[in-house]
Amino acid sequence: MANTTGYELDWDSTIEQDEQQYVVIPEGDYDFIVDHIDRTFVGDNSEKYKGAKMATVYMNVQVPGQDEVSLRENFILHSNFAWKIGSLLVSTGLKKKGEPITGNYWSKLPGTRGRCQIVQNKGNNGNTYNNIKTFYAPESRKDSGTNKWAI
């Protein structure tokens, strides 16, 4: 499993990295495991949702022929994005399709598995980024029996 938790640095620790290591993966469908969640807020760059609660979900994605790749996806806690939160919860099996969910589902997400479609988008800075376009419901997933991550 990829080490996404890292370690604490000391004030005089040696720093070897010059930039953030970011892996762009090919577009396609991938299995993921939710690693952890940060509860945060939308920053100043959004006038409409500035200060709104936001969950940043960190997922380890299984990329054939490579190590696992860590992705993060933001979920703004606003009614305009309830569909996105719901699709994540359905994909991981925490929510049944067509039924409401209440309670502390965010704390139940770490360790859950799902499948998603990843696309590439260009940022304003010209860099290419991985973005999740779709979370798949469990009944729409197909497993050949060789997938160690299959639900």
N, C-alpha and C positions, 0 to 999 in steps of 0.2 A: 504494500500500500504506500502511496506517496506520502511523504512527510509534509503535511500542510500546516502543522502547528508551530514549527520552528523552535527557537530557543531564545532565551533572554541574553542580550549583550551586556557587557560591562562597560564602564566609562572609557576604558583603554583597550577594548577588544580590537582585534585585527579585522579590517573590512577589506574583502577581496572583490566584491561585486561592484561594478560601475553603473549598472542599470538594472531595472527589474527584469527578471527572466519571464518572458511571456511566450507561450507556445500557441501558434495558430494551427488549428487542426482542420482537416478537410471537411467540407460541408457534408452532412449526412445524419443518419440516425445512430444514437449512442445510448448505452446504458450508463446510469450514474448511481452513485451512493451519496446521500447528503452527509457531509462531514460535520459542519457546524453552522451556527447562525449568529450573526451580530444584530442586535437590536439598536437601531440608530435613527437618524432623522435626515430628511431631504435637505441638502445644502442650499446655499444662497444662489446657485446658478439656475434655480427653478423659481420663477415668480409665482406660478400658479400653485405649486405644492410645497413651497419653502416652509420648513419647520414641521412638515407632516411626518408621522411615524413611518419608519421604513425598516424592513427586514432584509439584510444582505445574507443570502444563502450561498454557502460554499459547497460545491459538489465535486467529487472526484469522478472523472469520466474515463471509461474504458475505451482506449484507442487501440485497435488491432495493430500489432507490430511495434507498439511504443509503450513507454511507461504510462501510468495513469496521468491524466492532466487535470489540474485543478481549475475549475471555473467558478465564477461568482455571478449571481443574478440578483438584482434588486427588486423588491416587491414593496411598492408604496401602499400603505394601509389607508386606502381611500376607496370609496364605492366605485369610482371609475375604473379601478384595477382589481375589483373583487373576482372577476373572471380569471385573471392570471393566477391569483392565489388559489382559487378553486381548482384550476387545472393542475397545478403542482400537487395539491392535496389528493386529487383523484389519481394522478400518476403514481404516487407513492402508496396508495391504498388506504390513506387515512380518511378519505371522504368517499362516500358512495355517490356515483353519478346521479344527478337529479335530486339529491337529498341535501338539506342544509346541514352545516356542522357548526357546533359551538364548543367552547371550552379551550383548554390550553394546547391546541394542536401544534403550535410552534415548538414547544419543548419536546414533542413526540417525533419531530422530523429527523433529527440526527440519527443516522444509521439506517434510514429507510432507503429503498431502492426504487428506481423508476427508469423510464426511457424517454428520450427527447430528440427533437430535430434541431441540429445546430447549423446556423448559416453564418456567413462572414459579412461584416459590415465595415465600411470605411468611416473612420472618425474624422472630425474636423481637422485634426492634425495630420491627416494622410495615412495614418497607421490602420492596419486591418485588425479587427477584433472578432472574437467568437461571440455569437449571441444565440440564445435559445429562442427559436421561433415557435415551437409547439412542444407541449408535454403530452405524451400518449397515455391513454387510459389502459389499465392492465389487460383488458380483454382484447385490445387491438395489437398487443405485442406478440411476436412469434419467436420461439426459441428452438434452435436446431438440436438442443441437448448438449452443446459444447460450451455454452455460456455459463461460466462460473458465477456470474452476477444475476442470473435469471431468478425471478421471483417464483 
